[in-house]
Amino acid sequence: MAEAAGRAPGVFDETFLIGIEGVTEVLLIRHGQVDYDPDATVGDLADPPLTQQGRQQARLLAEALSTIRLAAVFTSPMRRAMETAEAMLHHHRHLQLEVIPDLREVEVFRDAPPDKTLREFLGTELLGALRHRMLTERNWDVYPHSEPSYDFRKRCINA
């Protein structure tokens, strides 16, 4: 904080709201490692739980944030997000999770048949090409039958 350094806030401090009284900080935290099975059906891929390592990551994150005063803990309804957020409550027992459905992740392959694997639905060659394209373009829109990136961003910002 600028004031802690013994000086009044400067133009950049004020522009970026650093050390300014009454400003709310929002911590955006991604969930811990998930138990991902590339051969699972589309329905099972949509909401996997955390792995043991993911649960440990959540616990360590909660410990790291245990001395910070939190006013609220928000989460999407996804299992992995809820498991990660619930770890915070062990150190912040006065809080309850506030589930906001529109904070869920981008809905990749949401319109694909839930009872098929991605290989069965798209084929190995197309799936490999799509994954390569995603790594190159870094855009979810390369995946067919998925929520468009624009819709995802709009949904999350509105939430």
Residue, then its C-alpha position, 0 to 999 in steps of 0.5 A: m500500500a502506498e500509505a504504508a510506504g510513507r507517502a500519499p497515493g500517487v496518480f497510478d495508485e489512484t488509477f489502479l485503486i491501490g491503497i484507496e480507502g473503501v475499495t473492495e478487492v476481488l480474488l479470482i481463484r481457479h479450482g484445484q486439479v480435477d480428475y479428468d478422464p479423456d475417455a469418459t462420456v461427454g456427460d461425465l466430462a462436464d463436472p469432474p471432482l477434484t483429485q487428491q492433489g486438487r483437494q490438497q491444493a484447495r486446503l493449502l490455498a485456504e491456509a494461505l488465505s486464512t489470515i485475510r479477512l474475507a467478506a464473502v466466498f462465491t462459487s459456481p455450482m461445479r463440483r470442482a469449484m465448490e470443493t475448492a471454495e468449501a476449503m475456505l470455510h474451515h478458516h472462515r467459519h462465519l461465511q457461507l458459500e454463495v453459489i452463482p450458477d452463471l460463474r460456471e466454466v465455459e460449456v465445452f461440448r454442451d450440445a454433444p450427446p452426453d452418453k458418447t465419448l468425444r472420440e465416438f462423437l467427433g472421431t480421433e482425427l477431428l478431435g486431435a485437430l481441434r485440440h491442436r487448433m485450441l493450443t494454437e489459437r487459444n480460443w474455446d470457439v474452435y470446439p463445435h457444439s460448445e458455448p461461444s466465448y462471447d456468451f461465456r464472457k457476457r454471462c460471467i461479467n453479468a454474474 
